[in-house]
Amino acid sequence: MKTLRLALVASVASLALVLPSIALAQTAAPKPPTPGEVTAAKAVAEARDAALADDTVAWDIVEGLTTEVGQRMAGTEAEARARAWAKARLDSLDFKSVRIEPYNMQTWVRGAETAEIVSPFPQKMAITALGRSGATPPEGITAPIAYFPTYADLAAAPAGSLKGKIAFISHNMQPTQDGSGYGFAGPARWTAPALAASKGAIATVIKSVGTDLHRNPHTGNTGWADGQTATAAGALSRPDAENLERMLARGKPVTMKLVLTPRWLGETQSGNVIAEVPGTDPRAGAIVIACHLDSWDLGTGAIDDASGCAIITAAAKRIMAAGGTRHPIRLLWAGAEEVGVFGGAAYGKAHGGEAHVLAMESDFGADRVWRVNFNLADEALKTRVAQALAPLGITRGTGEAHGGADVGAIIEAQQTAVVDLSQDGTHYFDLHHTSDDTLDKIDPADLRQNVAAWVAALMVLGNAPELAPAVAPHGE
Amino acid sequence: MKTLRLALVASVASLALVLPSIALAQTAAPKPPTPGEVTAAKAVAEARDAALADDTVAWDIVEGLTTEVGQRMAGTEAEARARAWAKARLDSLDFKSVRIEPYNMQTWVRGAETAEIVSPFPQKMAITALGRSGATPPEGITAPIAYFPTYADLAAAPAGSLKGKIAFISHNMQPTQDGSGYGFAGPARWTAPALAASKGAIATVIKSVGTDLHRNPHTGNTGWADGQTATAAGALSRPDAENLERMLARGKPVTMKLVLTPRWLGETQSGNVIAEVPGTDPRAGAIVIACHLDSWDLGTGAIDDASGCAIITAAAKRIMAAGGTRHPIRLLWAGAEEVGVFGGAAYGKAHGGEAHVLAMESDFGADRVWRVNFNLADEALKTRVAQALAPLGITRGTGEAHGGADVGAIIEAQQTAVVDLSQDGTHYFDLHHTSDDTLDKIDPADLRQNVAAWVAALMVLGNAPELAPAVAPHGE
C-alpha cells in the first residue's frame, strides 16, 4: 500500500522534487545486513553478472530445438521428437533424474486452410484455423459475412440472427508491456466462435489476436460449450482483416468462401520432461520452475516457448554448477500447454504428493525481464530478491504473482509461493502463435539478461530460510 | 565534378568548419531571378505545399485498388479487372482520352508450393515459386541439398557437379537507401537457377532476395538461357533459409522435398491504361510519367506499384486542375511490368512515333523522396527543379537519372531527358514481392510528400522552355 501511495505521488509532476527525500527515508529504514548476508549477496551478484556476460547454454537450447526439431505440436510425432531431444540435452547438461513422464491426450491437427472473398471484390485472404476449430466440407462453404467490430457487438446480436452466415469479429488489440492487451482482445479468439455458433453462425473468422501487420495469422485455442458442435473457426491476418473491414465499409454484402479442414487424431501420447537439481537440505520442499516444450505448428516455437525452457535451464545449470541451493530445484519442460495445459495437469496429478515451496514459470518470450512480482508472505525475502534484480534494471511491481499455466495445478493444490519475472511483452504479440515465431526474433543479449535474472532470483530463493510448504501436499 | 569535389571535402571531418563559406560562395553565383521566374516559383511552391498538406487522391487510389482489386497478376483476369478499375478511376478524375491499349503475352501462374526438410531435421519451410519457374511433378522431388553461401560459390562449382541435387544459394542482402543492395543480391534470383541447372541441378532454392525476417518469401522473375529447360526454382523466406544454413552447419547431408507446380496459360491479353493532361502548346513534345498496374500475386501490390500510380496521378490531377503546363503530360499505367515489362515494350512500339521530351517513373514504393537525379543537359533547369524540391528535404544527387522499366523503351528510342525522384528504399525490400505488400505499410504523410515532389518537379519541367525532343521520333 505504501508503494502504491508513492506511485501516486510520483505521478503528480509538480511534487517530483520532493521525491529524493522520500526515497532516502525509504532506503534508510531496513536494518543493516549481517556479514553472512553480505557474503551471500556478493555471491548472487557474481553469479548473476557472469550469466549476463557469457551465458551460451540458453542460446544453444533455443537454437538447437528450433533448428533440429522446429514445430512440435502437442500430441504429434514432432512433440515426441522434441521430448527425446529435450531428454538428451538435459542429460548432457548433467541434470539428475532426467525422465519423460508420458500421458495421453486427444489431439487436434490442422488441415487445409484457405479463405477468399467471392464478391464484390474477389481476392484471397491469409487465414489459419484456431485450435479445436471444427471443419468445413473439403470443398468449403460460401456465405455472407456478418460483421462485428468488437466482441460486445457480437454479444449484442439477437439469438438466431447469424443463421447461415460467417461471423467476422474484428476486435482490435494494441501492444502493452505487461501483456494486458491479451486479456482485452483474447475473448475474440477464446469464446467468440462458440458465441457466434450459438446464434446460428455456420463459421467464424476473427481478426488475429495480435499486434503486427504481417500476413501471418495468429492461431491459438478456441473453446466450445459442453455438447456444442464445433464450427469452423479461423483467424485472418490483421492486414486481411483490415482489408475486409474496408470492403464492408463500402456498404455492399460481402461473401466469403472458407475451407478449413482440421481433424481430431483421437488419443495420442504426449509427455512432460523433468530434471532435477538436488538441494543441500533433504527436508526442504522443492522449487519447481517451468516452461513448455510443445509449440503451435506454424512457427518453430522460438519465443513460445523454447526461450522459456532455455532460460530456466541455463539458470538452473549455473546454480547446479555452483553446488546447488538448500531447496532442490525441479525443471518442468511441460508438454501440451498450448492446446489445453495437459502437461501441467499431469504434473499436478503425478507430483501433488510431494512438498513444493515455490513455483515459477517462463512463458512470455525472450525480451528482457522488466519487473518482479511476488505472491509470498515474507517482506525481507522479497526485498532481498528485488535487490538482487535491481542492477538488471528490474523494478518491483505492485501486483500479485500468478505463476503460469503449467504451474497452475501445483500452485492451486499446495498454495505455494510464487515469483513472477515479467518479460517485456510489447512485441510479444507481434509473433505469438504465428509462423513468424522463429529464432531470428531473439536477441542473445536479452536472453542472457533473462538467465541472469533467473540465476539471481533462484539463488536467493533457493537458499531462503523463509520458504516452507504452505499446506500439506494433497491436503493431507 | 564540382559537386563531387565538395562531397569529398565534406567527408574530411577536420575541414567541416570551412564548409559554410564554400556554400555561401556557391549560392551567390547564379544570377538573380526575373520577376516572371519569381512568380512561377511561387506558384510551384504553393501547389507543392497544398499537395503536401491535403492530398487525398493518391491515398484513395492505393486504398481503392488494393481493396477492390487486390493482387493483379499480369495476363490474368485479375489484371483485366484492374484495368477496368483504372480506366473508371482516371475517367472519374477527368483525365482526357483515357483508354486501354491491349496486347497479348505468354502468361505464367503459380501452382502448389511446399518445401520440407526430410532429413536429418524434418520440418516444413515457407517457399514460393519464382516467376518463370519450371514445375516439379505433382508429387514433388526429393533430393540432397548442394549449398552455396554466395552466388560466386555457385559460379565456381564444376560442370556437372550438381547432378541430381537441389542447389541452395543463400546470397545475403542488406538494406540500402538507394536500393543498390538489389543489384548486389539480385543475381541470386535472376540467374542462379539457370546457372545451377546448367551444372546439373534438378531444382534451385534461394534465400529470398529481401531484407526482412518474416516467413513471407519474396517472389520475382528468374531467367533461362535460350533453349534451356526451366527447372523448379523457389525462394525460401529468410528465416527458413537461415534455419537451413544452421542445419547444413551441423555437417550432415540435408535432404529436401520440394513441390512447385506453376504452369503457363499460353497467350492471354494484358494492356496499358493511358490518360492525358493536355498541354497549352500544341507543338511541345509529351512528358510521359509511368507506373505499373500489375502486381505479383502474393500481396495486394500496395507499394509495388499502386503507390506509384497513385503518386503520379494525384500530381497530374493537381496540375490539370491548375490549367496544365506547356507540355502535355501523359499518364502510363503500364501492364505486365513484373513479368517482363511487356507493357513498357508495347508503349514504346505504339507511341515511338510521337515526340517525347521527358520520361519519369514512380516504382519504388511509398516512402519519401530523398533525392533527385537528372539526365538532362540544361543546368539552369536542373537548378530550378532542385530548388523547387529543396523545401521537402530532397537533395540533389550526383548520379545520373535512369527512369525505370516502363519508360525504358521510349527513353532508348528517343533519348528523352529523364528525371528521377528517388524514394527511400531502406525498407522497400522488406516487402518487395511478398504477401506483406499491403496498404497498411503506407504512411499517408509519406505518400503526400511524394505527390508534392511530383507536383513541384512536373510544374517546373512542364513549363520549361529548355525541353525539346532530343532525336526525331522513330529516328525519322
Interface residues (C-beta under 8 A of the other chain):
Chain A: E63 T66 T67 E68 V69 G70 Q71 A78 R81 P120 F121 P122 Q123 K124 A126 L213 H214 R215 N216 R238 P239 E242 N243 R246 M247 R250 G299 T300 T434 S435 D436 T438 L439 D440 K441
Chain B: E63 T66 T67 E68 V69 G70 Q71 A78 R81 P120 F121 P122 Q123 K124 A126 L213 H214 R215 N216 R238 P239 E242 N243 R246 M247 R250 G299 T300 T434 S435 D436 T438 L439 D440 K441
